[in-house]
Amino acid sequence: MVPAYNEASRLPLTLPKMAQFCEDHGSVEILIVDDGSKDSTAAVVQEFASQHPFARLLQNPSNRGKGYSVRHGMREAKGDWILSTDADLSSPLEEVNKLICAAEKEKAAAAIGSRALDRSLVGVHQAAMREASGRVFNMVMRTATGLPFRDTQCGFKLFRNDAARVIFPRQRLDGFGFDVEDLLIAHIHGFKVVEVPVRWDNVEGTKVSALTGARAFWDLLVVRWHQLRGRYR
């Protein structure tokens, strides 16, 4: 499942890689969630889906945010395991094998990719300021929620379908703070989540602005407020 906003120039490069992965593994579907893109993202995906029956386009009613897109895709996915990954494939799809193995070994309902557990796996780094901001965010996140994870914002996450059916209908945030919210909901409902180091390369063209990053800190307070009011039960 791939959330996409104005990715018409990137998807022609990454969709063939997704198709090859599906053909190699079988019984895999590709869901691309178009978040009200202003470019030809939807047309690119429709053309791809016309040639690959395992691919499907989902469209949000308007530009609602990455959190909304991930929730939309997770609720529509049909597989036993659902992988959420970014359109730029900053983590290669083959890394999902690490997530599956870790989840099965630990009997976990979800496995999340992490750039923080083994930074030697990061081939191309973000700008120093963004990496520093990410570390501060993680420290604040752990203090606010009590969650133990070192990297909640990596876009490479795997959920067991039955867990997704519990977690994502309860998600309230549409913006970039949704990752923390989903992991907190999983914790509240007793789903085990494992954090797994994965290969990752920063790809230019990020949709995360300074304002968006600042909003993620505010979202932590919103998540904590919802938790205290019992809204994730």
Residue pairs with C-beta under 8 A, 6 or more apart in sequence:
1 31
1 33
1 70
1 73
1 74
1 77
1 82
1 83
1 84
1 85
2 18
2 30
2 31
2 32
2 33
2 73
2 84
2 85
2 86
2 87
3 33
3 35
3 66
3 69
3 70
3 73
3 84
3 86
3 87
4 11
4 32
4 33
4 34
4 35
4 37
4 41
4 45
4 69
4 87
5 34
5 35
5 36
5 37
5 41
5 63
5 66
5 69
5 207
6 37
6 38
6 39
6 41
6 207
7 37
7 39
7 41
7 44
7 87
8 37
8 39
8 40
8 41
8 43
8 44
9 39
10 87
10 88
10 205
11 32
11 41
11 44
11 45
11 48
11 87
12 44
14 87
14 88
14 89
15 30
15 44
15 45
15 48
15 55
17 89
17 93
18 30
18 55
18 89
18 93
19 30
19 48
19 52
19 55
21 28
21 93
21 94
22 28
22 29
22 30
22 52
22 54
27 79
28 54
28 79
29 54
29 55
29 56
29 77
29 78
29 79
30 52
30 54
30 55
30 56
31 55
31 56
31 58
31 73
31 76
31 77
32 45
32 55
32 56
32 57
32 58
32 87
33 58
33 59
33 60
33 69
33 70
33 72
33 73
34 41
34 42
34 45
34 57
34 58
34 59
34 60
35 60
35 63
35 64
35 65
35 66
35 68
35 69
36 59
36 60
36 61
36 62
36 63
36 64
37 63
42 57
42 59
45 55
45 57
46 57
48 55
49 55
49 56
49 57
58 72
58 73
58 76
60 68
60 69
60 72
64 174
65 174
65 175
65 176
65 178
66 174
66 175
66 176
66 178
66 207
67 171
67 173
67 174
67 175
67 176
67 177
67 178
67 181
68 174
70 84
70 168
70 178
71 168
71 171
71 178
73 82
73 84
74 82
74 84
74 159
74 164
74 167
74 168
75 164
75 165
75 168
75 169
77 161
77 164
78 161
79 161
80 160
80 161
81 100
81 103
81 158
81 159
81 160
81 161
82 158
82 159
82 160
82 161
82 164
83 93
83 96
83 99
83 156
83 157
83 158
84 155
84 156
84 157
84 158
84 159
85 91
85 93
85 155
85 156
86 155
86 156
88 203
88 205
89 203
90 155
90 156
90 200
90 201
90 202
90 203
91 113
91 154
91 155
91 156
91 198
91 199
91 200
92 199
95 113
95 156
95 198
95 199
96 156
96 158
98 111
98 113
98 196
98 197
98 198
99 111
99 112
99 113
99 156
99 157
99 158
99 196
99 198
100 111
100 158
102 108
102 111
102 194
102 196
103 109
103 110
103 111
103 158
103 160
103 194
106 192
106 194
107 192
108 191
108 192
108 193
108 194
109 159
109 160
109 162
109 163
109 186
109 191
109 192
109 193
110 157
110 158
110 159
110 160
110 163
110 183
110 186
110 191
110 192
110 193
110 194
111 157
111 158
111 193
111 194
111 195
111 196
112 149
112 151
112 152
112 154
112 156
112 157
112 158
112 183
112 193
112 194
112 195
112 196
113 151
113 154
113 155
113 156
113 157
113 196
113 197
113 198
113 200
114 149
114 150
114 151
114 154
114 195
114 196
114 197
114 198
115 121
115 122
115 151
115 154
115 197
115 198
115 200
116 138
116 150
116 151
117 150
117 151
117 195
117 196
117 197
118 197
121 197
121 198
121 199
121 200
122 199
122 200
122 201
122 202
123 199
123 200
123 201
124 201
124 202
124 203
125 131
125 202
126 134
126 202
130 213
133 213
134 151
134 153
137 153
137 213
137 216
137 217
138 149
138 150
138 151
138 152
140 217
140 220
141 147
141 149
141 152
141 180
141 220
142 148
142 149
144 220
144 221
144 223
144 224
145 180
145 184
145 220
145 223
145 224
145 227
147 180
147 183
147 184
147 187
148 195
149 183
149 193
149 195
150 195
151 195
152 179
152 180
152 183
153 176
153 179
153 216
154 198
154 200
156 198
156 200
157 179
159 167
163 186
163 189
163 191
166 185
166 189
166 191
167 182
167 185
167 186
167 189
167 191
168 182
170 185
170 231
170 232
171 178
171 181
171 182
171 185
172 181
172 222
172 226
172 231
173 181
173 219
173 222
173 223
175 212
175 215
175 216
175 219
176 208
176 212
176 213
176 215
176 216
176 219
177 215
177 216
177 218
177 219
177 220
177 222
177 223
178 219
180 219
180 220
180 223
181 219
181 223
181 226
183 193
184 223
184 227
184 232
185 232
186 193
187 193
188 227
188 232
188 233
189 232
226 232
